[in-house]
Amino acid sequence: MSQHPTDFDALLAAAREIATKVAAVHAADVDAKGRFPTETINALKAAKLMSAPIPKSLGGQGLSMKQLCTLCATISGACGSSGMVLAMHYIQVACIAFHTADSAFFKQYLHEIAETQPLLASITSEVGTFGDTRSSICAVQREGDRFVLNKQATTGSYCAHADAILVTCRRDNDAPKSDQALVLVRMSDCTLTQTTTWDTMGMRGTCSPGFDLVSSGPVEQILPVPYADIAAQTMVPYSHILWASLWWGIAADALGKAGSYVRGEARKNPGTVPHTATRLAEASVQLQAMKHNWQAVAQDFDETVAQPDGMEKLLGISWGLKMNNLKIGTSDAAPQIVHRALQIVGIMGYKNDSPYALSRHYRDVLSASLMISNDRVAGKSASMLLVYKDV
Ligand SMILES: Cc1cc2nc3c(=O)[nH]c(=O)nc-3n(C[C@H](O)[C@H](O)[C@H](O)COP(=O)(O)OP(=O)(O)OC[C@H]3O[C@@H](n4cnc5c(N)ncnc54)[C@H](O)[C@@H]3O)c2cc1C
């Protein structure tokens, strides 16, 4: 699976240990208080897991999409919010790693990430763009060798805990809404004023309220390629594939709890198969299908980008539809699987103080279809299918 199996095995072992010994231990408190999972993110930093997507030549571990997915799924099985923070950080790191080839500044910054293991956040949302990440109202303004960028974000996960934020905006004051750039803003170069709260059903530890951002910095921190390409080739594939894997991780943990509940019931009546075992068998079909979905697309992505014209292929309709289908399919499946787990476990899953409690899992996966609205994603697929016949 891996070009560097020993490296990946060591990273996965570290992630598993963090999942069981840190993330799982603090998950209930993170959820109850809606607080940032500091212990888990600090442990991930200590294990050097924050630089995993960066190619080895630039100081990172050069993990493939499939390997990154496995790490995110491992962490999210213990704490969904922690898995989501890790995934969102990886998405930002990948955007820098794969779209700044000619930039001396970003080359050095990638080495800095590998060395100091910072946490990178993202602000694509904006007051007035209504969830359309491919349009911006704010614009980056260049003044000599400095930029100024101010943005009103509706949702900014863990921005108050991050070391830097990647911010979408119009390329300049004259650019249309869809002509966007991506800008790296260091926390030391900005002020963030929280404008809304994040008292949500789930994913509470992502700490994602709205913010007013006021920032400036050197122009070299503006990524050198249009955001349209970054979005299609990296932001969207990394988001949808990593999210799919982490939603699967949450669903798998929920069904794992259901499985252990069923086995407990079976032990009480040796020689009989509890009727819930049949429900478990049915749910495991859906869980396996979901796993194969993200694994197949992750492998497809890894094989595609390895081809000489791979990055071009990622700009095509075929790949766009594949991403949308993965997003809609897995975000629909995850809550269904957790729901099935709850039906199997019954009241012991409904109770918050039970070892089989499923409330957090359920609430966390309900965010999946909203995090880029499935209706919006389906609408884009609908337009593509009008011109794409090869279904
Ligand atoms: C856990 C979590 C973490 C997040 N973290 C961040 C972050 O770090 N940074 C960030 O920038 N954003 C973040 N977001 C926000 C995310 O990127 C989206 O902007 C947000 O989820 C969309 O909000 P919305 O439902 O208001 O948007 P919309 O897409 O406008 O959806 C609103 C409603 O309009 C309907 N709708 C929209 N478009 C269509 C269409 N074409 N056809 C039919 N119906 C349509 C939908 O059904 C939906 O009910 C996060 C969201 C979540 C849930």
The ligand as an SDF file (V2000), in Angstrom:
LIG
                    3D

 53 58  0  0  0  0  0  0  0  0999 V2000
  -18.6420   21.2080   11.3120 C   0  0  0  0  0  0  0  0  0  0  0  0
  -18.4950   22.3160   10.3160 C   0  0  0  0  0  0  0  0  0  0  0  0
  -17.2780   22.9550   10.2010 C   0  0  0  0  0  0  0  0  0  0  0  0
  -17.1100   23.9910    9.2860 C   0  0  0  0  0  0  0  0  0  0  0  0
  -15.9010   24.6060    9.2090 N   0  0  0  0  0  0  0  0  0  0  0  0
  -15.7300   25.6210    8.3500 C   0  0  0  0  0  0  0  0  0  0  0  0
  -14.4640   26.2830    8.2550 C   0  0  0  0  0  0  0  0  0  0  0  0
  -13.5140   25.9490    8.9550 O   0  0  0  0  0  0  0  0  0  0  0  0
  -14.3370   27.2980    7.3800 N   0  0  0  0  0  0  0  0  0  0  0  0
  -15.3670   27.6890    6.5730 C   0  0  0  0  0  0  0  0  0  0  0  0
  -15.1730   28.6070    5.7960 O   0  0  0  0  0  0  0  0  0  0  0  0
  -16.5740   27.0820    6.6210 N   0  0  0  0  0  0  0  0  0  0  0  0
  -16.7730   26.0670    7.4920 C   0  0  0  0  0  0  0  0  0  0  0  0
  -17.9890   25.4530    7.5600 N   0  0  0  0  0  0  0  0  0  0  0  0
  -19.0970   25.9910    6.7300 C   0  0  0  0  0  0  0  0  0  0  0  0
  -19.2420   25.2250    5.4230 C   0  0  0  0  0  0  0  0  0  0  0  0
  -18.1010   25.4330    4.6650 O   0  0  0  0  0  0  0  0  0  0  0  0
  -20.4580   25.7350    4.6670 C   0  0  0  0  0  0  0  0  0  0  0  0
  -20.2710   27.0760    4.3450 O   0  0  0  0  0  0  0  0  0  0  0  0
  -21.7160   25.6720    5.4450 C   0  0  0  0  0  0  0  0  0  0  0  0
  -21.8410   24.3970    6.0360 O   0  0  0  0  0  0  0  0  0  0  0  0
  -22.8960   25.9510    4.5310 C   0  0  0  0  0  0  0  0  0  0  0  0
  -23.8500   26.6610    5.2670 O   0  0  0  0  0  0  0  0  0  0  0  0
  -25.3590   26.8470    4.7880 P   0  0  0  0  0  0  0  0  0  0  0  0
  -26.1250   25.6100    5.1300 O   0  0  0  0  0  0  0  0  0  0  0  0
  -25.8650   28.1290    5.3460 O   0  0  0  0  0  0  0  0  0  0  0  0
  -25.1850   27.0540    3.2460 O   0  0  0  0  0  0  0  0  0  0  0  0
  -25.9560   26.8740    1.9210 P   0  0  0  0  0  0  0  0  0  0  0  0
  -25.1200   26.0620    1.0020 O   0  0  0  0  0  0  0  0  0  0  0  0
  -26.3080   28.2210    1.4130 O   0  0  0  0  0  0  0  0  0  0  0  0
  -27.2710   26.0770    2.2640 O   0  0  0  0  0  0  0  0  0  0  0  0
  -28.4190   26.6860    2.8520 C   0  0  0  0  0  0  0  0  0  0  0  0
  -29.6570   25.9930    2.3610 C   0  0  0  0  0  0  0  0  0  0  0  0
  -29.8370   26.3360    0.9880 O   0  0  0  0  0  0  0  0  0  0  0  0
  -30.1040   25.1940    0.2200 C   0  0  0  0  0  0  0  0  0  0  0  0
  -29.3220   25.2760   -1.0440 N   0  0  0  0  0  0  0  0  0  0  0  0
  -28.1330   25.8850   -1.2310 C   0  0  0  0  0  0  0  0  0  0  0  0
  -27.7180   25.7620   -2.4990 N   0  0  0  0  0  0  0  0  0  0  0  0
  -28.6650   25.0830   -3.1370 C   0  0  0  0  0  0  0  0  0  0  0  0
  -28.7920   24.6390   -4.4750 C   0  0  0  0  0  0  0  0  0  0  0  0
  -27.8960   24.9080   -5.4210 N   0  0  0  0  0  0  0  0  0  0  0  0
  -29.8880   23.9300   -4.7760 N   0  0  0  0  0  0  0  0  0  0  0  0
  -30.8080   23.6600   -3.8550 C   0  0  0  0  0  0  0  0  0  0  0  0
  -30.7380   24.0530   -2.5760 N   0  0  0  0  0  0  0  0  0  0  0  0
  -29.6820   24.7540   -2.2210 C   0  0  0  0  0  0  0  0  0  0  0  0
  -29.6480   23.9870    1.0390 C   0  0  0  0  0  0  0  0  0  0  0  0
  -30.6130   22.9650    0.9700 O   0  0  0  0  0  0  0  0  0  0  0  0
  -29.5610   24.4780    2.4540 C   0  0  0  0  0  0  0  0  0  0  0  0
  -30.6330   23.9990    3.2010 O   0  0  0  0  0  0  0  0  0  0  0  0
  -18.1920   24.3940    8.4590 C   0  0  0  0  0  0  0  0  0  0  0  0
  -19.4260   23.7330    8.5530 C   0  0  0  0  0  0  0  0  0  0  0  0
  -19.5890   22.7110    9.4700 C   0  0  0  0  0  0  0  0  0  0  0  0
  -20.9100   22.0100    9.5520 C   0  0  0  0  0  0  0  0  0  0  0  0
  1  2  1  0
  2  3  1  0
  2 52  2  0
  3  4  2  0
  4  5  1  0
  4 50  1  0
  5  6  2  0
  6  7  1  0
  6 13  1  0
  7  8  2  0
  7  9  1  0
  9 10  1  0
 10 11  2  0
 10 12  1  0
 12 13  2  0
 13 14  1  0
 14 15  1  0
 14 50  1  0
 15 16  1  0
 16 17  1  0
 16 18  1  0
 18 19  1  0
 18 20  1  0
 20 21  1  0
 20 22  1  0
 22 23  1  0
 23 24  1  0
 24 25  2  0
 24 26  1  0
 24 27  1  0
 27 28  1  0
 28 29  2  0
 28 30  1  0
 28 31  1  0
 31 32  1  0
 32 33  1  0
 33 34  1  0
 33 48  1  0
 34 35  1  0
 35 36  1  0
 35 46  1  0
 36 37  1  0
 36 45  1  0
 37 38  2  0
 38 39  1  0
 39 40  1  0
 39 45  2  0
 40 41  1  0
 40 42  2  0
 42 43  1  0
 43 44  2  0
 44 45  1  0
 46 47  1  0
 46 48  1  0
 48 49  1  0
 50 51  2  0
 51 52  1  0
 52 53  1  0
M  END
$$$$
